[in-house]
Amino acid sequence: MKRKNNKFRIIIVLILLLIATGCTTTLTDKNKQPVKNKETGQNLTKNIICQPTNKITIKAYEKNGVDIEKLPPCDKFKITSGKYEGLWTSIFVKPLAFVLILLGKQIGNYAISLIIISLIIRLIAFPITKKTALQSELIKKAQPELDRIQKKYKDKQDQEAMIKQNQEMLMIYKKYNINPMSGCLFSMLQLPLFIAFFEAVQRTPAIFEDKFLGLQLGTTPAVGISQATFYAYLILIILIALTTYFSFKMNVTGNMSDPSMKMMPLMMSVMIVITAIFMPSGLGIYWITSNICTIVQNILVKRSKEANGKA
């Protein structure tokens, strides 16, 4: 009961943080139309946290009434820079942007900075994400017994039969030490992390002006597909699709005899890919890195359990 209460409190805290967020806003012209960078085609963010350096970008901001001189240069940006915009921006967005800028400045590339920070976050979250991988393997081990119970009660729809079915399934969960909810914590943290990376990329000119392997980090694949380096955006989308599908497939902890559960990885992957088409490429790089970490972790956990089983 205490564990459930703790998870409930975490959800409440995350919701409160999201309510208090200072959201990314799009720069618009006098006709309320989004202002685009003529060179990259990307929509520009109004509430940037530091000064852009690209001449075309600077001109677009100045033309549409943004006083960029009040902002610090990106290489001088601090967590305390700018006015207070709520808990979300203060706790997540600005610290993340600061670390990305600091690391990117040392390395000389902000995409690599995104990758390294993503890896560090996954290492910190490893004890949590490992539980998800372990639960997935335990579910697979218990699946034959769960299938037998479902067959047993397949044609019995009365309340008494449903209660007995649930009780027998709970006994199987207890036998294999399965607690599906124990693997959900990092899944709940994924959304705020995703939003934090999105805002850090969109609001930091040093990041969204940077390039990596033909990708403009602030440009969406939907826009980038019309550029000379369109192949880079196609590869990005393909990698997002593949890594998302295998990541979801390896982490399914439900009843895989259920057709809807079998379709879940594919459905979720399609939704993520559609979303990624209209998200900055920098965010796509973060998502691919996170997915690869999940896949590698699941492979290692599976091999570890197989080795322990043989021993």
N, C-alpha and C positions, 0 to 999 in steps of 0.2 A: 504493500500500500504506500509505503514511504517513497519507493522508486517512482510510482505513478504520479504522486504528488509533486516530486521534484521535476519530472518531465513537464507536468502541467504548468509549473511555475516558470520553467524555461520558455515555454511557448508564449505565456503571458508577457514575459519581459521582452521577447523578440517582437511581439505585436505592438507593445508600447513604444519600442524604439522605432519601428516602422511608421507609427502614427506621428512620431515627433521628427520625422525625417525632413531634411531640406532637399527637395527633389531637383534633378537636372531639368533645366528649362531650355527650350530651343530659341535661338536668336531669330527674331522676325523683323521684316522691314515695315515701312509705313502702311503697307497694304495687308499686314498680318500674315505674310507669306514667309516660310522658312528661308533664311539666308544661307546660301550654299557657297562653299569654297570653289571658285571657278576652276582651280587647278585639279582638285581631287573629286569634286562633286558631292562631298559630304555636307550634311546639315551641321551648322555651327551651334555650339552651346553658348547660351547667354551668360550664365553664372559661372564662368571659368574662374579658377582659383589662382592662376598666375598668368604672366604675360606670354602671348604667342611671339614667335620669332619670324615666322613666314610672312613676307611682305604682303602677299595677297590676302592672307588671313587678317593681318593688322589693318589693312585698308577696309576690309569688310566690317570689322568691329567699329572702327572709327566712323565709317559712313552711317552706321546704324545706332549711333549714340552711346556706345560703351566706352567709358573712360579707362582704357587699359593702363594708363600711367599710375592709377591708384593701386594697381596690383603689383605684387613683387615679381621679379624675374623668376622663372621656374627653378633655376639652380639655387635661388636664395629662399625658396619657399620653406616655411616652418609650419608645424602642426597648429601653432597659435595664430598664423597669418589670417587676415580677414576678419569679418564680423562673425558673431555667434549665429549659427544656423540650426541649432537643435542638437539633441543628443546623438542622433544617427550620424550626422556629418562630423561632429566632434570626436566621436568614439571610433567610427569605422572609416569614413571616406577620407578625411584629411590625413589621419595616420597612415592609411594604406597608400595614398598618393605620395606622401612624404617618403616612405620607404622605397616605393617604386622609382621615384625621382633620384633619391640618393644612390640606390644600387645601379640604376640605369646610367647615371652620370659617371660612375666608376667603371662600368663595363663598356659604355659607349653605345649601348643599344637597349631601348626600353622593352622590346619584345622579349629579349633574353631575361631582362629584369622581371617581366610578368611570369615567365616560365619558372624562374628560380623561386620567386615568392610563392607561387602555386605549390611547388614541391615542398617548401618549408611548411606551409599550412597543412599539407597532407601528412607530413611527418609528425607534426604536433597532434593532429587528429587521428593518428594511427591506432591508438588503443580503442577509439570509438569505432572507426571504420572496420577494424579487424573483427569486431563483434558481428557486423553485418555479413561479412564473408563466412564466419563460422556458422552463423544461423542458416545461411543458404546451404552449406554442406550438410548440416544436421537434418534440415528439411528433406533433402534428397535421400538421405539414409532412411528416414522414417516414412518416406512416400508410399512404399508398398503397403504398409500397415494402414496408413490413412486412406488409401484407395479401397482397401478391403472394407473398412468401416463405411465409406460412402456407398459402396455396392450393397452392403447389408441393409442400409436404410434408404436405398434409392426410391423404392415405391411406397415408402411410408411417410406421409406428410402431416400426420397428426402431431399435436404439441408434445405429447408424451414421448413419441419416437424421436422428435427433434432434440428434446432435452437429453435423452439417452445417448444420441449420436454425439452431441457436444461434450457430454461427460466422458465418453470413450475416447474422443479425440484429445481431450485435455489430459487423459491418462497417458496417451502416446507422447504428447508434448512433454509431460513430466518424466516419462521414461528416458527420452533422449535429451532432456534438459533444454528444451526449445522454448524460447520466449521471443516471438516475432517482434514485439515492441522494443526489445533491447537493441535491435539493430537500426532503429528509426531515427536516432538522435542526429547523426550526421546528415541524414536526408533532410531533416528539418533545418539544419544549419546551412544547407546548400543554397537555399533561396536568398537569405540575407547576404551570404558571401558573393553570390552572383550579382546582386544589386550593387553591393559595395564596389566590386571590380568594374561594373558598368559605369558607375558614377565617377570613379577614379580615372578611367580612360577618357570618358566624355568631357570631364571638367578640367583636364590637365593638358594644355597645348603641347608641352614637351613630349607627351605620350602620343596624342592623336595626330601630331604632325610627323611622327617618326615612321620609318619604313623598315620592312623585314621581308626578305625573299620575295620581293615584288608586291608585297601587301602594304597599303597605307593603313596604319593601325586604327585610325578613326573612321575609315571608310567602310561602309557595309558591303557585303558581297553583292547585294542587289544593285548597288551603284558601281562597284568595282568591276562587275562583269562586262561593262561597256568600255572599259579602259584597255590600253595596250597589253597590260599584264593580267588580262582576264583569267588566264589559265591558273594563276596563283590562287585566285578566289574560288575557282572550281575545285582545285585540290583541297582547299580549306574546308569547303562544304562536304566533300567526299570523306575527308578525315573525321569531321564532326559526326557525320552519319554513321560511319563504321565503328568508331570508338564508343559512341553513345549506345548503339545497338548491343555490342558485346558487353559493355559495362552493365547495362540494365539486365541483360540475359543472365549474366553470371551472378547477379544480386537478387534475382527473384526468390522470395521466401514463401510464396503461397503454394497452393495446390496445383502442381503442373499438369494434373489430369483434367483440370478445368480449362476448356478451350479459350475462355476469356483471359486466363492467366498466361497461356501460351502466346496470345496475341499482344500482351502488354508491352514487351520490349520493343516490338515493331511500332506499335501505336505511339509510345512515348518518344521513340526515335524520330518518327515523322513530325511530331509536334515540336521537338527541339530543333530539328533542321529548318522547319518553316520559320521559327523564331530567329534562328541564327542568321538567316538570309538578310534580316533587317536589323541586325546588331553589329556594332563595330568589330572589325577583324581582330582587334586586340583581345576582345572578349572571347572570340572563337579560339584563340590560342590558349587562353586560360582554360576553357572548357575541355579542349583536347588533352591538355596536360593532366587535368584532374581525372579524366576518363582513363588515360593510360596508367595512371597510378592505381586506380581501382582494379583494372584488368590484371596488372602485374601482382598486386596484393592478393587477389583471388587465386591466381595460379600458384603463388607461394604457399598460401594457406591450404589449398587442395593437396599439393605435393607433400606438405608437412603432415597432414592427416593420413595420407596414404602410407607415408613412411612409418608413422607411429602405429598404424594398423597392422603393417607387415611385421613390425617389431613385437 
